[in-house]
Amino acid sequence: MIQRQVVILNRLGLHARAAAKLAKIASSFQCEVKLARAGRNEFINGKSILGILMMAAGPGTSLCVTADGSDESAAMAALEELIQNRFGEAD
Amino acid sequence: MKTKRYRRKIRGNAISPGYALGNAVHYFSPGHVFRLYIPDDAIDAEIQRLQLAVDQSRRELMSLRSRIRDQSGEETAGIFDAHQMILDDPALLERIVALIQTPHANAEWAARQALEELQAEYEGVADEFFKQREMDTQGLFERLHRHLTGAAGHEKRGDIALVADTLNLALLADFDLNDLRGIVVSTGGYTSHTAIIARSYSIPVISGIIHVRERIPAHERIVLDGYSGIIYVDPSEELVREFEEKVRQERQRLHALIGEKKLPAVTCDGERVILEVNAETEAEVTSALGMGAEGIGLFRSEFLYVCEKDGPPSEDKQAALYARLAQRLYPLPFTIRTLDIGDEKLRYLNDVKNTPNPILGLRGIRLSLAKPVLFKTQLRAILRASTLGNVKIVLPMISSLDEVRDAKSLLAEAQEELKQEKYAFDADIEVGIMMEVPAAFFSAAVLAREVDFLSIGTNDLIQYVLAVDRTNEQVAGLYDPLHPTVLRCLRDVMDVASQQRIPARVCGEMASDSIFALILIGMGVRNLSLNPAALPYIRRLVRSTTKEKIHRAVEDILRLDSPREIHRYVMEHLNPLIPSDPQELHQPR
């Protein structure tokens, strides 16, 4: 299992469209993906858009991401890229 | 005995002209959702019914997504991914299924309950920043509910006659406008936003019908006469054939009219009238060019802002759209009206308050000046698109000289910034103002000295001068473009424009109506910005008119003091001047 700390950088935070992108990418991998607000132990399923929305992660929120399974490193790389690229949003 | 021509005849208000035949499709938001008891042996069937509705909703969202992507781009379409995924999320489905299984509830009730619970949980954790980016569970529920009750489905293809409570944009977004033959609603006026869009797509609309849901059952075949406002439910084959023939003739006439698109709009005695159109989407600009429009006289930029859910459109996004349209129109003029909307319509403005009287509230230029960052972003985007020299800016809802000066100084700031950043732009971009607030009419001479052109917005002018809320059906009858005070306001501002040699155009709905267009031309207006669908008709009208004749008629009209006398005069003297059969040209009111 690998674990990373990431910060939500885009101006709008994890809103519906960003959450959809995240869940879509997470679902494209075999491994389990879990997310939690940093410092809290309430992990949600990263493949569930409702779970992601329920975190209500605004801009600047620090998240803990875990991936567990055969393709965990590829999954983590893809997720980190998405978050660092501000979910491909213009601003 | 002669067979009956129809089962029921219903009379309403014609608010968009045309004939249509179609099958009634109901589109209502669910009112109260009843809880029913589902017995043990029916639970599986109930879950299957839910699954079917989920599948249908998903398919609908997918096709909606691809349509919206074509119209407004990938970014906007992304919101449908989110809806689709919420629908597919096991967390939601398990919850609905559990509510069907254990408390034996029906699928409609269970779906509402589950979505309401989710919404409440979400609001419990979300902070203020996040609350405004709601998950739109209401929209999802309505979609699911329509499929559960069979109010939507296979009949959404083919000849659709939409039957709904009211006209709203979301309703139009859900249908392919090419399949939409006609619309029947219980409320919604001639000047409502959706009515304007329906007219620009030549979709007939009839409104003002109470108990519309009961009187026009779903799936029923209906015929709409969007000129007289009459609906025939369950028409006989003979009546259907009659209307098919009318639809065909109408289309032919329109083709013939569009064939005249290269002919200039010149009156018989040689007065040239410039015919531009009003538009708010790229599709409308395309169709306007196809009909021979001489420019976009009014581009309503607010559509861009309303489509965004999370925040105002970025400068890059706006600049790209404006530049694309400016290039397609070049060398024709492209006049962009800066954001003209009430703050209550933009949910992403954090400090939005519900105002009791939005018509007199923070709208138009007032909102822009109160939000200088928002405004300057738009000005910068417009400037960046102005390199070809055919872009103009028009400021909405101006009521004082200070607003003009403040807006212009923000424009100068934007120009200075762009210069520093090495962007190209038109340094002499023309700036005009919308004449729609009475204060602007009384100060027209002062305002005209500081701007490059005047655009008269008749819809708001009439509403403000006569103190009539045109969406309030109880007083809508008082909304009268022929009121002597309205006509005198128009004449006075045209006088100011000609004294100061500054161009003035009329871009309200009045310009698209045959009778009013005649009066405006008689007053000296030489530039009309029309609803795209009206363009071919108004071109023919201008070409069959003698300016001298209408000028004299308008002088007579301006001497009359009573609205009733004016209406009588118009019926007697102007109506006969409208060429060929009146149905062809008269836009019903």
HADDOCK unambig.tbl for C-alpha pairs under 7 A between the chains (distance, minus, plus):
assign (segid A and resid 12 and name CA) (segid B and resid 310 and name CA) 6.94 0.50 0.50
assign (segid A and resid 15 and name CA) (segid B and resid 133 and name CA) 6.40 0.50 0.50
assign (segid A and resid 16 and name CA) (segid B and resid 79 and name CA) 6.85 0.50 0.50
assign (segid A and resid 16 and name CA) (segid B and resid 82 and name CA) 5.65 0.50 0.50
assign (segid A and resid 16 and name CA) (segid B and resid 135 and name CA) 6.48 0.50 0.50
assign (segid A and resid 17 and name CA) (segid B and resid 78 and name CA) 5.77 0.50 0.50
assign (segid A and resid 17 and name CA) (segid B and resid 79 and name CA) 5.33 0.50 0.50
assign (segid A and resid 17 and name CA) (segid B and resid 82 and name CA) 5.56 0.50 0.50
assign (segid A and resid 20 and name CA) (segid B and resid 81 and name CA) 6.27 0.50 0.50
assign (segid A and resid 20 and name CA) (segid B and resid 82 and name CA) 4.90 0.50 0.50
assign (segid A and resid 20 and name CA) (segid B and resid 85 and name CA) 6.79 0.50 0.50
assign (segid A and resid 48 and name CA) (segid B and resid 89 and name CA) 5.90 0.50 0.50
assign (segid A and resid 49 and name CA) (segid B and resid 85 and name CA) 6.37 0.50 0.50
assign (segid A and resid 49 and name CA) (segid B and resid 86 and name CA) 6.08 0.50 0.50
assign (segid A and resid 49 and name CA) (segid B and resid 89 and name CA) 6.74 0.50 0.50
assign (segid A and resid 50 and name CA) (segid B and resid 86 and name CA) 6.17 0.50 0.50
assign (segid A and resid 50 and name CA) (segid B and resid 89 and name CA) 6.89 0.50 0.50
assign (segid A and resid 54 and name CA) (segid B and resid 122 and name CA) 5.43 0.50 0.50
assign (segid A and resid 56 and name CA) (segid B and resid 125 and name CA) 6.70 0.50 0.50
assign (segid A and resid 56 and name CA) (segid B and resid 126 and name CA) 5.19 0.50 0.50
assign (segid A and resid 56 and name CA) (segid B and resid 130 and name CA) 6.53 0.50 0.50
assign (segid A and resid 58 and name CA) (segid B and resid 130 and name CA) 6.50 0.50 0.50
